[in-house]
Amino acid sequence: MPASSDEGALIEAIAAAPFDDAPRLVYADRLQERGDDARSQYLRTVVRLMHAPEDRTDVDLCSSLAEGLDAGWRQRVGGRFEVLLEGSKPVMLFAHALRAVLKIVQHEAVNLLQFGQPVCLQSELTREAAEEFMSSFGTRVLSENPDGEPPLKLSVRLMRAESGPTLFAPRK
């Protein structure tokens, strides 16, 4: 099999089973055999990041490796992550209300049991894009807590199949 069709089949296998490590690891092995160490190391790092607990060193490595790799390729083979917002009751109430409006506009059912849960700000992100999205907010906004309310907290988790609308439009 030529390398290009083999690579295409592996990328299709990753798309068909986005939470399965095997296609990414097989692809990483093939890339390493061809001497493409940067892409191989990126895939192996993504696989590690898809499992808890997340290691900050791997997050930094993933972001560093991503700088030299094609963004379209990374989007096709990287894991799918989402950025969540947690924090003070008034902010969370507003975020949940905004999300409920989005669901109503999209003719989807609103689950009132989700109130009190973290709010998904953006999903369908590679891990390095999630890190970039989080850093765009800056720490000052998140650490301010008027009236003794708990500070806002952003976190990243592996995307769930049931992820609904996000407060920010997906990046293209």
C-alpha positions in Angstrom: 0.0 0.0 0.0 1.4 3.4 -0.8 2.2 5.6 2.1 -0.5 8.2 1.2 -3.4 5.7 1.0 -2.1 4.0 4.2 -2.1 7.4 5.9 -5.6 8.2 4.7 -6.9 4.9 6.0 -5.4 5.6 9.4 -6.8 9.1 9.5 -10.2 7.6 8.6 -9.8 5.0 11.4 -9.1 7.8 13.9 -12.2 9.7 12.7 -14.4 6.6 13.0 -13.2 5.9 16.6 -12.2 9.2 18.1 -11.9 7.9 21.7 -9.9 4.8 20.8 -6.1 5.0 21.3 -5.2 2.2 18.9 -5.6 4.0 15.5 -3.6 7.0 16.8 -0.8 4.7 18.1 -0.7 2.6 15.0 -0.5 5.8 13.0 2.3 7.1 15.3 4.2 3.9 14.7 3.9 4.3 10.9 5.0 7.9 11.1 8.0 7.0 13.2 9.0 4.2 10.8 9.0 6.8 8.0 11.2 9.2 10.1 8.4 11.7 10.9 9.2 11.9 14.6 7.5 15.3 15.3 4.1 14.0 14.1 4.6 10.6 15.8 5.5 12.3 19.1 2.5 14.7 18.8 0.1 11.7 18.4 1.6 9.8 21.3 1.3 13.0 23.5 -2.3 13.4 22.4 -3.1 9.9 23.5 -1.5 10.5 26.9 -3.6 13.7 27.3 -6.8 11.8 26.6 -6.4 9.9 29.9 -6.5 11.3 33.4 -4.6 12.6 35.2 -3.3 15.2 32.7 0.3 16.0 33.0 1.2 19.7 32.5 4.5 18.7 30.8 2.5 16.8 28.1 0.2 19.9 27.6 3.3 22.1 27.1 4.9 19.4 24.8 1.7 19.1 22.7 1.5 22.9 22.3 5.2 23.1 21.4 5.0 20.2 18.8 1.8 21.7 17.3 3.6 24.9 16.3 5.5 23.0 13.5 2.7 20.9 12.3 -0.1 21.5 9.8 -3.3 22.8 11.6 -5.6 20.8 9.3 -3.8 17.5 10.0 -3.8 18.2 13.8 -7.6 18.9 13.7 -8.1 15.5 11.9 -6.0 13.4 14.2 -5.8 15.2 17.5 -8.1 14.4 20.4 -11.4 16.3 20.9 -11.4 18.4 24.0 -13.8 21.0 25.5 -13.2 24.0 27.7 -15.5 24.3 30.7 -16.4 27.2 33.0 -17.1 26.8 36.7 -17.5 29.4 39.4 -19.7 31.8 41.2 -23.5 31.2 41.3 -24.5 34.4 39.4 -22.1 33.8 36.6 -23.0 30.2 36.3 -26.7 31.0 36.3 -26.2 33.5 33.5 -24.1 31.0 31.5 -26.7 28.2 31.9 -29.5 30.6 31.0 -27.6 31.6 27.9 -26.9 28.0 27.0 -30.7 27.2 27.5 -31.6 30.0 25.0 -29.1 28.6 22.5 -30.7 25.2 22.8 -34.2 26.6 22.4 -33.1 28.6 19.3 -31.6 25.3 17.9 -34.9 23.5 18.7 -33.3 21.2 21.2 -34.7 20.2 24.6 -33.5 22.1 27.6 -32.3 20.0 30.5 -32.8 21.9 33.7 -30.8 19.3 35.6 -27.7 20.7 34.0 -27.9 23.8 36.2 -25.0 23.7 38.7 -22.9 21.7 36.2 -19.9 23.3 34.5 -20.8 25.1 31.3 -19.1 24.1 28.0 -17.6 27.2 26.5 -16.2 25.6 23.4 -15.7 22.0 22.1 -14.2 20.2 19.2 -10.8 21.5 20.1 -7.4 19.9 19.8 -5.7 20.0 23.2 -3.3 22.8 22.1 -6.3 24.9 20.8 -8.0 24.4 24.1 -5.0 25.7 25.9 -4.9 28.7 23.6 -8.6 29.4 24.1 -8.1 29.3 27.9 -5.1 31.7 27.8 -7.1 34.2 25.7 -9.2 34.9 28.9 -6.2 35.8 31.0 -5.9 35.2 34.7 -7.0 38.6 35.9 -10.6 38.1 34.8 -10.7 34.6 36.4 -9.2 35.6 39.7 -11.4 38.5 40.5 -14.2 37.5 42.9 -16.4 40.4 44.1 -18.4 39.9 47.3 -16.5 36.8 48.3 -17.9 34.6 45.5 -15.7 31.8 44.4 -13.4 32.7 41.5 -14.2 31.5 38.0 -12.3 28.5 36.8 -11.6 27.2 33.3 -10.8 23.6 32.8 -10.2 21.2 29.9 -11.6 17.7 29.6 -11.9 15.1 26.9 -15.0 15.9 24.9 -18.1 13.9 25.7 -20.4 12.5 23.0 -23.4 14.3 24.6 -21.8 17.7 24.4 -24.4 20.2 23.5 -24.2 23.8 22.3 -21.3 25.9 23.5 -21.2 29.5 24.4 -18.6 30.3 21.8 -18.9 29.2 18.1 -16.6 26.4 17.0 -13.4 27.5 15.4 -13.0 26.8 11.7 
